[in-house]
Amino acid sequence: MNEENVGSVTAFYKGQDVKVIWLEDGKSKLGRGRIVNDDHQFIYLKGQKGSLVLNKEELVVIKGQSEGKMVPVNQRSEEENNEDNASE
């Protein structure tokens, strides 16, 4: 996914409890809470057990509680998929 296609994660999940899965030492980890802020490199999550700062490169997926579907972080945009299909 291109940087220009990525909006603010904080704005997209505003007011929602989320689940995040990330990789740490080769193992997947699960966190729950609310995304309180994000920048070009990190996502800041606050939950019942405390605060967590995640590197976006280690993030696997974010799931919003109310939307009921998982959104892969490294998912390619529809435009990128269409460009590849057109070139074949």
HTML snippet that shows the backbone in 3Dmol.js (N, CA, C, O; Angstrom):
<script src="https://3Dmol.org/build/3Dmol-min.js"></script>
<div id="view" style="width:600px;height:400px;position:relative"></div>
<script>
const pdb = `
ATOM      1  N   MET A   1       0.856  -1.172   0.000  1.00  0.00           N
ATOM      2  CA  MET A   1       0.000   0.000   0.000  1.00  0.00           C
ATOM      3  C   MET A   1       0.900   1.232   0.000  1.00  0.00           C
ATOM      4  O   MET A   1       1.851   1.304   0.777  1.00  0.00           O
ATOM      5  N   ASN A   2       0.617   2.163  -0.833  1.00  0.00           N
ATOM      6  CA  ASN A   2       1.413   3.377  -0.901  1.00  0.00           C
ATOM      7  C   ASN A   2       1.101   4.289   0.268  1.00  0.00           C
ATOM      8  O   ASN A   2      -0.013   4.276   0.792  1.00  0.00           O
ATOM      9  N   GLU A   3       2.095   5.094   0.684  1.00  0.00           N
ATOM     10  CA  GLU A   3       1.893   6.047   1.767  1.00  0.00           C
ATOM     11  C   GLU A   3       0.766   7.023   1.439  1.00  0.00           C
ATOM     12  O   GLU A   3      -0.002   7.412   2.318  1.00  0.00           O
ATOM     13  N   GLU A   4       0.672   7.419   0.156  1.00  0.00           N
ATOM     14  CA  GLU A   4      -0.356   8.394  -0.199  1.00  0.00           C
ATOM     15  C   GLU A   4      -1.766   7.819  -0.086  1.00  0.00           C
ATOM     16  O   GLU A   4      -2.724   8.578   0.055  1.00  0.00           O
ATOM     17  N   ASN A   5      -1.915   6.484  -0.145  1.00  0.00           N
ATOM     18  CA  ASN A   5      -3.219   5.852  -0.018  1.00  0.00           C
ATOM     19  C   ASN A   5      -3.617   5.622   1.436  1.00  0.00           C
ATOM     20  O   ASN A   5      -4.775   5.316   1.722  1.00  0.00           O
ATOM     21  N   VAL A   6      -2.668   5.768   2.352  1.00  0.00           N
ATOM     22  CA  VAL A   6      -2.929   5.486   3.757  1.00  0.00           C
ATOM     23  C   VAL A   6      -3.398   6.753   4.442  1.00  0.00           C
ATOM     24  O   VAL A   6      -2.707   7.772   4.423  1.00  0.00           O
ATOM     25  N   GLY A   7      -4.578   6.688   5.051  1.00  0.00           N
ATOM     26  CA  GLY A   7      -5.076   7.809   5.824  1.00  0.00           C
ATOM     27  C   GLY A   7      -4.653   7.651   7.267  1.00  0.00           C
ATOM     28  O   GLY A   7      -3.868   6.760   7.593  1.00  0.00           O
ATOM     29  N   SER A   8      -5.154   8.487   8.111  1.00  0.00           N
ATOM     30  CA  SER A   8      -4.846   8.398   9.524  1.00  0.00           C
ATOM     31  C   SER A   8      -5.575   7.215  10.144  1.00  0.00           C
ATOM     32  O   SER A   8      -6.798   7.109  10.054  1.00  0.00           O
ATOM     33  N   VAL A   9      -4.818   6.335  10.769  1.00  0.00           N
ATOM     34  CA  VAL A   9      -5.412   5.179  11.445  1.00  0.00           C
ATOM     35  C   VAL A   9      -6.293   5.659  12.587  1.00  0.00           C
ATOM     36  O   VAL A   9      -7.356   5.092  12.839  1.00  0.00           O
ATOM     37  N   THR A  10      -5.853   6.705  13.279  1.00  0.00           N
ATOM     38  CA  THR A  10      -6.619   7.266  14.391  1.00  0.00           C
ATOM     39  C   THR A  10      -7.986   7.752  13.922  1.00  0.00           C
ATOM     40  O   THR A  10      -8.993   7.496  14.582  1.00  0.00           O
ATOM     41  N   ALA A  11      -8.033   8.445  12.799  1.00  0.00           N
ATOM     42  CA  ALA A  11      -9.298   8.965  12.277  1.00  0.00           C
ATOM     43  C   ALA A  11     -10.215   7.833  11.819  1.00  0.00           C
ATOM     44  O   ALA A  11     -11.426   7.893  12.031  1.00  0.00           O
ATOM     45  N   PHE A  12      -9.645   6.802  11.192  1.00  0.00           N
ATOM     46  CA  PHE A  12     -10.445   5.694  10.678  1.00  0.00           C
ATOM     47  C   PHE A  12     -11.115   4.910  11.809  1.00  0.00           C
ATOM     48  O   PHE A  12     -12.269   4.502  11.681  1.00  0.00           O
ATOM     49  N   TYR A  13     -10.398   4.699  12.911  1.00  0.00           N
ATOM     50  CA  TYR A  13     -10.924   3.914  14.035  1.00  0.00           C
ATOM     51  C   TYR A  13     -11.339   4.790  15.215  1.00  0.00           C
ATOM     52  O   TYR A  13     -11.328   4.329  16.357  1.00  0.00           O
ATOM     53  N   LYS A  14     -11.700   6.031  14.959  1.00  0.00           N
ATOM     54  CA  LYS A  14     -12.061   6.972  16.013  1.00  0.00           C
ATOM     55  C   LYS A  14     -13.222   6.445  16.860  1.00  0.00           C
ATOM     56  O   LYS A  14     -14.278   6.088  16.337  1.00  0.00           O
ATOM     57  N   GLY A  15     -13.007   6.406  18.168  1.00  0.00           N
ATOM     58  CA  GLY A  15     -14.051   6.002  19.098  1.00  0.00           C
ATOM     59  C   GLY A  15     -14.316   4.509  19.162  1.00  0.00           C
ATOM     60  O   GLY A  15     -15.254   4.091  19.840  1.00  0.00           O
ATOM     61  N   GLN A  16     -13.529   3.695  18.487  1.00  0.00           N
ATOM     62  CA  GLN A  16     -13.751   2.247  18.458  1.00  0.00           C
ATOM     63  C   GLN A  16     -12.708   1.519  19.284  1.00  0.00           C
ATOM     64  O   GLN A  16     -11.542   1.911  19.323  1.00  0.00           O
ATOM     65  N   ASP A  17     -13.141   0.456  19.945  1.00  0.00           N
ATOM     66  CA  ASP A  17     -12.189  -0.474  20.524  1.00  0.00           C
ATOM     67  C   ASP A  17     -11.679  -1.338  19.385  1.00  0.00           C
ATOM     68  O   ASP A  17     -12.455  -1.765  18.530  1.00  0.00           O
ATOM     69  N   VAL A  18     -10.383  -1.597  19.370  1.00  0.00           N
ATOM     70  CA  VAL A  18      -9.778  -2.379  18.303  1.00  0.00           C
ATOM     71  C   VAL A  18      -8.954  -3.518  18.888  1.00  0.00           C
ATOM     72  O   VAL A  18      -8.566  -3.506  20.057  1.00  0.00           O
ATOM     73  N   LYS A  19      -8.704  -4.498  18.035  1.00  0.00           N
ATOM     74  CA  LYS A  19      -7.739  -5.552  18.326  1.00  0.00           C
ATOM     75  C   LYS A  19      -6.636  -5.407  17.294  1.00  0.00           C
ATOM     76  O   LYS A  19      -6.904  -5.187  16.113  1.00  0.00           O
ATOM     77  N   VAL A  20      -5.396  -5.532  17.742  1.00  0.00           N
ATOM     78  CA  VAL A  20      -4.260  -5.466  16.827  1.00  0.00           C
ATOM     79  C   VAL A  20      -3.402  -6.710  17.007  1.00  0.00           C
ATOM     80  O   VAL A  20      -3.242  -7.218  18.116  1.00  0.00           O
ATOM     81  N   ILE A  21      -2.858  -7.185  15.908  1.00  0.00           N
ATOM     82  CA  ILE A  21      -1.922  -8.305  15.937  1.00  0.00           C
ATOM     83  C   ILE A  21      -0.627  -7.806  15.321  1.00  0.00           C
ATOM     84  O   ILE A  21      -0.625  -7.204  14.247  1.00  0.00           O
ATOM     85  N   TRP A  22       0.480  -8.065  16.017  1.00  0.00           N
ATOM     86  CA  TRP A  22       1.779  -7.664  15.523  1.00  0.00           C
ATOM     87  C   TRP A  22       2.784  -8.784  15.788  1.00  0.00           C
ATOM     88  O   TRP A  22       2.516  -9.714  16.549  1.00  0.00           O
ATOM     89  N   LEU A  23       3.933  -8.676  15.151  1.00  0.00           N
ATOM     90  CA  LEU A  23       4.987  -9.668  15.319  1.00  0.00           C
ATOM     91  C   LEU A  23       6.043  -9.130  16.282  1.00  0.00           C
ATOM     92  O   LEU A  23       6.485  -7.987  16.171  1.00  0.00           O
ATOM     93  N   GLU A  24       6.435  -9.981  17.229  1.00  0.00           N
ATOM     94  CA  GLU A  24       7.486  -9.637  18.190  1.00  0.00           C
ATOM     95  C   GLU A  24       8.341 -10.873  18.424  1.00  0.00           C
ATOM     96  O   GLU A  24       7.842 -11.896  18.893  1.00  0.00           O
ATOM     97  N   ASP A  25       9.605 -10.784  18.105  1.00  0.00           N
ATOM     98  CA  ASP A  25      10.535 -11.912  18.248  1.00  0.00           C
ATOM     99  C   ASP A  25      10.044 -13.154  17.505  1.00  0.00           C
ATOM    100  O   ASP A  25      10.186 -14.273  17.998  1.00  0.00           O
ATOM    101  N   GLY A  26       9.467 -12.956  16.318  1.00  0.00           N
ATOM    102  CA  GLY A  26       9.002 -14.063  15.499  1.00  0.00           C
ATOM    103  C   GLY A  26       7.682 -14.665  15.934  1.00  0.00           C
ATOM    104  O   GLY A  26       7.224 -15.632  15.325  1.00  0.00           O
ATOM    105  N   LYS A  27       7.057 -14.126  16.963  1.00  0.00           N
ATOM    106  CA  LYS A  27       5.765 -14.631  17.443  1.00  0.00           C
ATOM    107  C   LYS A  27       4.709 -13.553  17.282  1.00  0.00           C
ATOM    108  O   LYS A  27       5.002 -12.362  17.389  1.00  0.00           O
ATOM    109  N   SER A  28       3.460 -13.984  17.020  1.00  0.00           N
ATOM    110  CA  SER A  28       2.381 -13.003  16.908  1.00  0.00           C
ATOM    111  C   SER A  28       1.844 -12.676  18.294  1.00  0.00           C
ATOM    112  O   SER A  28       1.701 -13.552  19.147  1.00  0.00           O
ATOM    113  N   LYS A  29       1.553 -11.405  18.498  1.00  0.00           N
ATOM    114  CA  LYS A  29       1.028 -10.898  19.764  1.00  0.00           C
ATOM    115  C   LYS A  29      -0.297 -10.211  19.490  1.00  0.00           C
ATOM    116  O   LYS A  29      -0.511  -9.677  18.402  1.00  0.00           O
ATOM    117  N   LEU A  30      -1.193 -10.224  20.479  1.00  0.00           N
ATOM    118  CA  LEU A  30      -2.517  -9.613  20.359  1.00  0.00           C
ATOM    119  C   LEU A  30      -2.661  -8.518  21.401  1.00  0.00           C
ATOM    120  O   LEU A  30      -2.302  -8.708  22.563  1.00  0.00           O
ATOM    121  N   GLY A  31      -3.187  -7.370  20.986  1.00  0.00           N
ATOM    122  CA  GLY A  31      -3.467  -6.274  21.900  1.00  0.00           C
ATOM    123  C   GLY A  31      -4.870  -5.748  21.665  1.00  0.00           C
ATOM    124  O   GLY A  31      -5.403  -5.811  20.557  1.00  0.00           O
ATOM    125  N   ARG A  32      -5.458  -5.224  22.741  1.00  0.00           N
ATOM    126  CA  ARG A  32      -6.811  -4.646  22.655  1.00  0.00           C
ATOM    127  C   ARG A  32      -6.795  -3.267  23.279  1.00  0.00           C
ATOM    128  O   ARG A  32      -6.059  -3.013  24.233  1.00  0.00           O
ATOM    129  N   GLY A  33      -7.619  -2.369  22.730  1.00  0.00           N
ATOM    130  CA  GLY A  33      -7.727  -1.030  23.286  1.00  0.00           C
ATOM    131  C   GLY A  33      -8.214  -0.054  22.242  1.00  0.00           C
ATOM    132  O   GLY A  33      -8.851  -0.432  21.260  1.00  0.00           O
ATOM    133  N   ARG A  34      -7.903   1.212  22.470  1.00  0.00           N
ATOM    134  CA  ARG A  34      -8.261   2.275  21.525  1.00  0.00           C
ATOM    135  C   ARG A  34      -6.993   2.922  20.996  1.00  0.00           C
ATOM    136  O   ARG A  34      -6.036   3.154  21.734  1.00  0.00           O
ATOM    137  N   ILE A  35      -7.008   3.205  19.707  1.00  0.00           N
ATOM    138  CA  ILE A  35      -5.877   3.900  19.105  1.00  0.00           C
ATOM    139  C   ILE A  35      -6.023   5.378  19.455  1.00  0.00           C
ATOM    140  O   ILE A  35      -6.994   6.027  19.067  1.00  0.00           O
ATOM    141  N   VAL A  36      -5.048   5.899  20.190  1.00  0.00           N
ATOM    142  CA  VAL A  36      -5.130   7.290  20.631  1.00  0.00           C
ATOM    143  C   VAL A  36      -4.377   8.238  19.722  1.00  0.00           C
ATOM    144  O   VAL A  36      -4.652   9.438  19.712  1.00  0.00           O
ATOM    145  N   ASN A  37      -3.422   7.711  18.953  1.00  0.00           N
ATOM    146  CA  ASN A  37      -2.663   8.564  18.045  1.00  0.00           C
ATOM    147  C   ASN A  37      -1.866   7.677  17.096  1.00  0.00           C
ATOM    148  O   ASN A  37      -1.674   6.490  17.362  1.00  0.00           O
ATOM    149  N   ASP A  38      -1.410   8.241  16.011  1.00  0.00           N
ATOM    150  CA  ASP A  38      -0.502   7.553  15.103  1.00  0.00           C
ATOM    151  C   ASP A  38       0.298   8.585  14.324  1.00  0.00           C
ATOM    152  O   ASP A  38      -0.117   9.733  14.171  1.00  0.00           O
ATOM    153  N   ASP A  39       1.448   8.152  13.839  1.00  0.00           N
ATOM    154  CA  ASP A  39       2.260   8.992  12.969  1.00  0.00           C
ATOM    155  C   ASP A  39       2.782   8.123  11.834  1.00  0.00           C
ATOM    156  O   ASP A  39       2.276   7.021  11.624  1.00  0.00           O
ATOM    157  N   HIS A  40       3.767   8.589  11.109  1.00  0.00           N
ATOM    158  CA  HIS A  40       4.236   7.838   9.940  1.00  0.00           C
ATOM    159  C   HIS A  40       4.902   6.518  10.305  1.00  0.00           C
ATOM    160  O   HIS A  40       5.021   5.645   9.445  1.00  0.00           O
ATOM    161  N   GLN A  41       5.345   6.338  11.568  1.00  0.00           N
ATOM    162  CA  GLN A  41       6.056   5.119  11.934  1.00  0.00           C
ATOM    163  C   GLN A  41       5.391   4.306  13.045  1.00  0.00           C
ATOM    164  O   GLN A  41       5.563   3.088  13.091  1.00  0.00           O
ATOM    165  N   PHE A  42       4.633   4.948  13.943  1.00  0.00           N
ATOM    166  CA  PHE A  42       4.097   4.263  15.113  1.00  0.00           C
ATOM    167  C   PHE A  42       2.593   4.444  15.263  1.00  0.00           C
ATOM    168  O   PHE A  42       2.014   5.413  14.771  1.00  0.00           O
ATOM    169  N   ILE A  43       1.967   3.482  15.963  1.00  0.00           N
ATOM    170  CA  ILE A  43       0.570   3.561  16.384  1.00  0.00           C
ATOM    171  C   ILE A  43       0.565   3.472  17.903  1.00  0.00           C
ATOM    172  O   ILE A  43       1.226   2.608  18.479  1.00  0.00           O
ATOM    173  N   TYR A  44      -0.179   4.364  18.553  1.00  0.00           N
ATOM    174  CA  TYR A  44      -0.234   4.421  20.004  1.00  0.00           C
ATOM    175  C   TYR A  44      -1.590   3.890  20.458  1.00  0.00           C
ATOM    176  O   TYR A  44      -2.634   4.439  20.108  1.00  0.00           O
ATOM    177  N   LEU A  45      -1.556   2.807  21.247  1.00  0.00           N
ATOM    178  CA  LEU A  45      -2.759   2.102  21.680  1.00  0.00           C
ATOM    179  C   LEU A  45      -2.871   2.204  23.194  1.00  0.00           C
ATOM    180  O   LEU A  45      -1.875   2.032  23.896  1.00  0.00           O
ATOM    181  N   LYS A  46      -4.067   2.480  23.711  1.00  0.00           N
ATOM    182  CA  LYS A  46      -4.297   2.524  25.148  1.00  0.00           C
ATOM    183  C   LYS A  46      -5.395   1.527  25.488  1.00  0.00           C
ATOM    184  O   LYS A  46      -6.490   1.576  24.929  1.00  0.00           O
ATOM    185  N   GLY A  47      -5.085   0.609  26.425  1.00  0.00           N
ATOM    186  CA  GLY A  47      -6.030  -0.417  26.827  1.00  0.00           C
ATOM    187  C   GLY A  47      -6.109  -0.550  28.329  1.00  0.00           C
ATOM    188  O   GLY A  47      -5.549   0.265  29.063  1.00  0.00           O
ATOM    189  N   GLN A  48      -6.806  -1.578  28.789  1.00  0.00           N
ATOM    190  CA  GLN A  48      -6.985  -1.788  30.222  1.00  0.00           C
ATOM    191  C   GLN A  48      -5.671  -2.092  30.932  1.00  0.00           C
ATOM    192  O   GLN A  48      -5.510  -1.750  32.103  1.00  0.00           O
ATOM    193  N   LYS A  49      -4.744  -2.720  30.249  1.00  0.00           N
ATOM    194  CA  LYS A  49      -3.474  -3.098  30.864  1.00  0.00           C
ATOM    195  C   LYS A  49      -2.397  -2.026  30.727  1.00  0.00           C
ATOM    196  O   LYS A  49      -1.289  -2.197  31.236  1.00  0.00           O
ATOM    197  N   GLY A  50      -2.706  -0.928  30.049  1.00  0.00           N
ATOM    198  CA  GLY A  50      -1.736   0.151  29.891  1.00  0.00           C
ATOM    199  C   GLY A  50      -1.634   0.628  28.463  1.00  0.00           C
ATOM    200  O   GLY A  50      -2.524   0.392  27.646  1.00  0.00           O
ATOM    201  N   SER A  51      -0.539   1.302  28.173  1.00  0.00           N
ATOM    202  CA  SER A  51      -0.312   1.872  26.841  1.00  0.00           C
ATOM    203  C   SER A  51       0.691   1.030  26.069  1.00  0.00           C
ATOM    204  O   SER A  51       1.550   0.370  26.654  1.00  0.00           O
ATOM    205  N   LEU A  52       0.569   1.063  24.749  1.00  0.00           N
ATOM    206  CA  LEU A  52       1.429   0.288  23.874  1.00  0.00           C
ATOM    207  C   LEU A  52       1.775   1.130  22.656  1.00  0.00           C
ATOM    208  O   LEU A  52       0.904   1.771  22.069  1.00  0.00           O
ATOM    209  N   VAL A  53       3.044   1.127  22.280  1.00  0.00           N
ATOM    210  CA  VAL A  53       3.498   1.809  21.075  1.00  0.00           C
ATOM    211  C   VAL A  53       3.945   0.729  20.102  1.00  0.00           C
ATOM    212  O   VAL A  53       4.844  -0.055  20.404  1.00  0.00           O
ATOM    213  N   LEU A  54       3.310   0.690  18.925  1.00  0.00           N
ATOM    214  CA  LEU A  54       3.603  -0.333  17.927  1.00  0.00           C
ATOM    215  C   LEU A  54       4.246   0.293  16.694  1.00  0.00           C
ATOM    216  O   LEU A  54       3.800   1.327  16.198  1.00  0.00           O
ATOM    217  N   ASN A  55       5.288  -0.348  16.219  1.00  0.00           N
ATOM    218  CA  ASN A  55       5.901   0.044  14.960  1.00  0.00           C
ATOM    219  C   ASN A  55       4.997  -0.469  13.833  1.00  0.00           C
ATOM    220  O   ASN A  55       4.637  -1.646  13.827  1.00  0.00           O
ATOM    221  N   LYS A  56       4.631   0.382  12.896  1.00  0.00           N
ATOM    222  CA  LYS A  56       3.724  -0.013  11.816  1.00  0.00           C
ATOM    223  C   LYS A  56       4.297  -1.122  10.949  1.00  0.00           C
ATOM    224  O   LYS A  56       3.539  -1.885  10.349  1.00  0.00           O
ATOM    225  N   GLU A  57       5.622  -1.228  10.869  1.00  0.00           N
ATOM    226  CA  GLU A  57       6.236  -2.287  10.069  1.00  0.00           C
ATOM    227  C   GLU A  57       6.025  -3.668  10.684  1.00  0.00           C
ATOM    228  O   GLU A  57       6.048  -4.668   9.966  1.00  0.00           O
ATOM    229  N   GLU A  58       5.819  -3.743  12.008  1.00  0.00           N
ATOM    230  CA  GLU A  58       5.599  -5.018  12.691  1.00  0.00           C
ATOM    231  C   GLU A  58       4.116  -5.365  12.813  1.00  0.00           C
ATOM    232  O   GLU A  58       3.771  -6.472  13.228  1.00  0.00           O
ATOM    233  N   LEU A  59       3.253  -4.442  12.460  1.00  0.00           N
ATOM    234  CA  LEU A  59       1.813  -4.626  12.568  1.00  0.00           C
ATOM    235  C   LEU A  59       1.313  -5.550  11.470  1.00  0.00           C
ATOM    236  O   LEU A  59       1.676  -5.392  10.304  1.00  0.00           O
ATOM    237  N   VAL A  60       0.469  -6.527  11.847  1.00  0.00           N
ATOM    238  CA  VAL A  60      -0.069  -7.483  10.884  1.00  0.00           C
ATOM    239  C   VAL A  60      -1.488  -7.102  10.489  1.00  0.00           C
ATOM    240  O   VAL A  60      -1.803  -7.031   9.301  1.00  0.00           O
ATOM    241  N   VAL A  61      -2.356  -6.853  11.487  1.00  0.00           N
ATOM    242  CA  VAL A  61      -3.765  -6.576  11.194  1.00  0.00           C
ATOM    243  C   VAL A  61      -4.373  -5.740  12.313  1.00  0.00           C
ATOM    244  O   VAL A  61      -3.942  -5.809  13.465  1.00  0.00           O
ATOM    245  N   ILE A  62      -5.394  -4.940  11.948  1.00  0.00           N
ATOM    246  CA  ILE A  62      -6.191  -4.178  12.907  1.00  0.00           C
ATOM    247  C   ILE A  62      -7.641  -4.562  12.680  1.00  0.00           C
ATOM    248  O   ILE A  62      -8.111  -4.588  11.543  1.00  0.00           O
ATOM    249  N   LYS A  63      -8.349  -4.861  13.759  1.00  0.00           N
ATOM    250  CA  LYS A  63      -9.772  -5.196  13.640  1.00  0.00           C
ATOM    251  C   LYS A  63     -10.569  -4.249  14.512  1.00  0.00           C
ATOM    252  O   LYS A  63     -10.370  -4.201  15.726  1.00  0.00           O
ATOM    253  N   GLY A  64     -11.480  -3.488  13.896  1.00  0.00           N
ATOM    254  CA  GLY A  64     -12.383  -2.628  14.639  1.00  0.00           C
ATOM    255  C   GLY A  64     -13.538  -3.453  15.187  1.00  0.00           C
ATOM    256  O   GLY A  64     -14.072  -4.310  14.483  1.00  0.00           O
ATOM    257  N   GLN A  65     -13.924  -3.210  16.415  1.00  0.00           N
ATOM    258  CA  GLN A  65     -14.963  -4.009  17.055  1.00  0.00           C
ATOM    259  C   GLN A  65     -16.333  -3.862  16.396  1.00  0.00           C
ATOM    260  O   GLN A  65     -17.059  -4.846  16.252  1.00  0.00           O
ATOM    261  N   SER A  66     -16.685  -2.664  16.001  1.00  0.00           N
ATOM    262  CA  SER A  66     -18.036  -2.450  15.468  1.00  0.00           C
ATOM    263  C   SER A  66     -18.171  -2.854  14.007  1.00  0.00           C
ATOM    264  O   SER A  66     -19.280  -3.145  13.558  1.00  0.00           O
ATOM    265  N   GLU A  67     -17.084  -2.882  13.258  1.00  0.00           N
ATOM    266  CA  GLU A  67     -17.203  -3.178  11.835  1.00  0.00           C
ATOM    267  C   GLU A  67     -17.238  -4.665  11.544  1.00  0.00           C
ATOM    268  O   GLU A  67     -17.753  -5.069  10.501  1.00  0.00           O
ATOM    269  N   GLY A  68     -16.702  -5.500  12.441  1.00  0.00           N
ATOM    270  CA  GLY A  68     -16.791  -6.943  12.302  1.00  0.00           C
ATOM    271  C   GLY A  68     -15.944  -7.556  11.208  1.00  0.00           C
ATOM    272  O   GLY A  68     -16.184  -8.706  10.840  1.00  0.00           O
ATOM    273  N   LYS A  69     -14.974  -6.856  10.675  1.00  0.00           N
ATOM    274  CA  LYS A  69     -14.094  -7.439   9.670  1.00  0.00           C
ATOM    275  C   LYS A  69     -12.663  -7.013   9.949  1.00  0.00           C
ATOM    276  O   LYS A  69     -12.423  -5.957  10.535  1.00  0.00           O
ATOM    277  N   MET A  70     -11.722  -7.834   9.529  1.00  0.00           N
ATOM    278  CA  MET A  70     -10.321  -7.543   9.747  1.00  0.00           C
ATOM    279  C   MET A  70      -9.753  -6.858   8.510  1.00  0.00           C
ATOM    280  O   MET A  70     -10.099  -7.212   7.383  1.00  0.00           O
ATOM    281  N   VAL A  71      -8.891  -5.890   8.720  1.00  0.00           N
ATOM    282  CA  VAL A  71      -8.268  -5.162   7.623  1.00  0.00           C
ATOM    283  C   VAL A  71      -6.767  -5.406   7.686  1.00  0.00           C
ATOM    284  O   VAL A  71      -6.101  -4.874   8.574  1.00  0.00           O
ATOM    285  N   PRO A  72      -6.210  -6.204   6.759  1.00  0.00           N
ATOM    286  CA  PRO A  72      -4.762  -6.413   6.746  1.00  0.00           C
ATOM    287  C   PRO A  72      -4.036  -5.100   6.515  1.00  0.00           C
ATOM    288  O   PRO A  72      -4.404  -4.324   5.633  1.00  0.00           O
ATOM    289  N   VAL A  73      -3.018  -4.858   7.301  1.00  0.00           N
ATOM    290  CA  VAL A  73      -2.293  -3.593   7.215  1.00  0.00           C
ATOM    291  C   VAL A  73      -1.531  -3.476   5.909  1.00  0.00           C
ATOM    292  O   VAL A  73      -1.465  -2.389   5.334  1.00  0.00           O
ATOM    293  N   ASN A  74      -0.957  -4.561   5.428  1.00  0.00           N
ATOM    294  CA  ASN A  74      -0.152  -4.520   4.212  1.00  0.00           C
ATOM    295  C   ASN A  74      -0.957  -4.860   2.966  1.00  0.00           C
ATOM    296  O   ASN A  74      -0.386  -5.241   1.944  1.00  0.00           O
ATOM    297  N   GLN A  75      -2.273  -4.727   3.042  1.00  0.00           N
ATOM    298  CA  GLN A  75      -3.136  -5.036   1.912  1.00  0.00           C
ATOM    299  C   GLN A  75      -2.893  -4.050   0.779  1.00  0.00           C
ATOM    300  O   GLN A  75      -2.789  -2.844   1.004  1.00  0.00           O
ATOM    301  N   ARG A  76      -2.805  -4.565  -0.421  1.00  0.00           N
ATOM    302  CA  ARG A  76      -2.603  -3.710  -1.586  1.00  0.00           C
ATOM    303  C   ARG A  76      -3.898  -3.001  -1.937  1.00  0.00           C
ATOM    304  O   ARG A  76      -4.988  -3.536  -1.735  1.00  0.00           O
ATOM    305  N   SER A  77      -3.770  -1.809  -2.458  1.00  0.00           N
ATOM    306  CA  SER A  77      -4.951  -1.058  -2.857  1.00  0.00           C
ATOM    307  C   SER A  77      -5.556  -1.674  -4.112  1.00  0.00           C
ATOM    308  O   SER A  77      -4.880  -2.390  -4.850  1.00  0.00           O
ATOM    309  N   GLU A  78      -6.818  -1.394  -4.345  1.00  0.00           N
ATOM    310  CA  GLU A  78      -7.515  -1.912  -5.524  1.00  0.00           C
ATOM    311  C   GLU A  78      -6.867  -1.386  -6.803  1.00  0.00           C
ATOM    312  O   GLU A  78      -6.813  -2.094  -7.808  1.00  0.00           O
ATOM    313  N   GLU A  79      -6.371  -0.140  -6.769  1.00  0.00           N
ATOM    314  CA  GLU A  79      -5.710   0.435  -7.942  1.00  0.00           C
ATOM    315  C   GLU A  79      -4.444  -0.336  -8.296  1.00  0.00           C
ATOM    316  O   GLU A  79      -4.176  -0.583  -9.471  1.00  0.00           O
ATOM    317  N   GLU A  80      -3.653  -0.724  -7.272  1.00  0.00           N
ATOM    318  CA  GLU A  80      -2.434  -1.482  -7.532  1.00  0.00           C
ATOM    319  C   GLU A  80      -2.751  -2.842  -8.149  1.00  0.00           C
ATOM    320  O   GLU A  80      -2.064  -3.287  -9.068  1.00  0.00           O
ATOM    321  N   ASN A  81      -3.800  -3.504  -7.637  1.00  0.00           N
ATOM    322  CA  ASN A  81      -4.205  -4.793  -8.205  1.00  0.00           C
ATOM    323  C   ASN A  81      -4.679  -4.644  -9.639  1.00  0.00           C
ATOM    324  O   ASN A  81      -4.363  -5.489 -10.476  1.00  0.00           O
ATOM    325  N   ASN A  82      -5.430  -3.591  -9.945  1.00  0.00           N
ATOM    326  CA  ASN A  82      -5.915  -3.357 -11.303  1.00  0.00           C
ATOM    327  C   ASN A  82      -4.763  -3.071 -12.262  1.00  0.00           C
ATOM    328  O   ASN A  82      -4.782  -3.513 -13.411  1.00  0.00           O
ATOM    329  N   GLU A  83      -3.747  -2.322 -11.785  1.00  0.00           N
ATOM    330  CA  GLU A  83      -2.584  -2.023 -12.629  1.00  0.00           C
ATOM    331  C   GLU A  83      -1.849  -3.294 -12.981  1.00  0.00           C
ATOM    332  O   GLU A  83      -1.433  -3.465 -14.127  1.00  0.00           O
ATOM    333  N   ASP A  84      -1.675  -4.202 -12.016  1.00  0.00           N
ATOM    334  CA  ASP A  84      -0.990  -5.468 -12.284  1.00  0.00           C
ATOM    335  C   ASP A  84      -1.786  -6.320 -13.255  1.00  0.00           C
ATOM    336  O   ASP A  84      -1.201  -6.937 -14.145  1.00  0.00           O
ATOM    337  N   ASN A  85      -3.105  -6.372 -13.110  1.00  0.00           N
ATOM    338  CA  ASN A  85      -3.938  -7.174 -14.000  1.00  0.00           C
ATOM    339  C   ASN A  85      -3.938  -6.620 -15.421  1.00  0.00           C
ATOM    340  O   ASN A  85      -4.013  -7.385 -16.382  1.00  0.00           O
ATOM    341  N   ALA A  86      -3.856  -5.300 -15.563  1.00  0.00           N
ATOM    342  CA  ALA A  86      -3.863  -4.671 -16.885  1.00  0.00           C
ATOM    343  C   ALA A  86      -2.552  -4.944 -17.621  1.00  0.00           C
ATOM    344  O   ALA A  86      -2.535  -5.013 -18.850  1.00  0.00           O
ATOM    345  N   SER A  87      -1.453  -5.100 -16.875  1.00  0.00           N
ATOM    346  CA  SER A  87      -0.144  -5.289 -17.523  1.00  0.00           C
ATOM    347  C   SER A  87       0.082  -6.740 -17.953  1.00  0.00           C
ATOM    348  O   SER A  87       1.024  -7.016 -18.696  1.00  0.00           O
ATOM    349  N   GLU A  88      -0.757  -7.669 -17.504  1.00  0.00           N
ATOM    350  CA  GLU A  88      -0.582  -9.089 -17.867  1.00  0.00           C
ATOM    351  C   GLU A  88      -1.171  -9.432 -19.209  1.00  0.00           C
ATOM    352  O   GLU A  88      -1.098 -10.582 -19.640  1.00  0.00           O
TER     353      GLU A  88
END
`;
const viewer = $3Dmol.createViewer("view");
viewer.addModel(pdb, "pdb");
viewer.setStyle({}, {cartoon: {color: "spectrum"}});
viewer.zoomTo();
viewer.render();
</script>
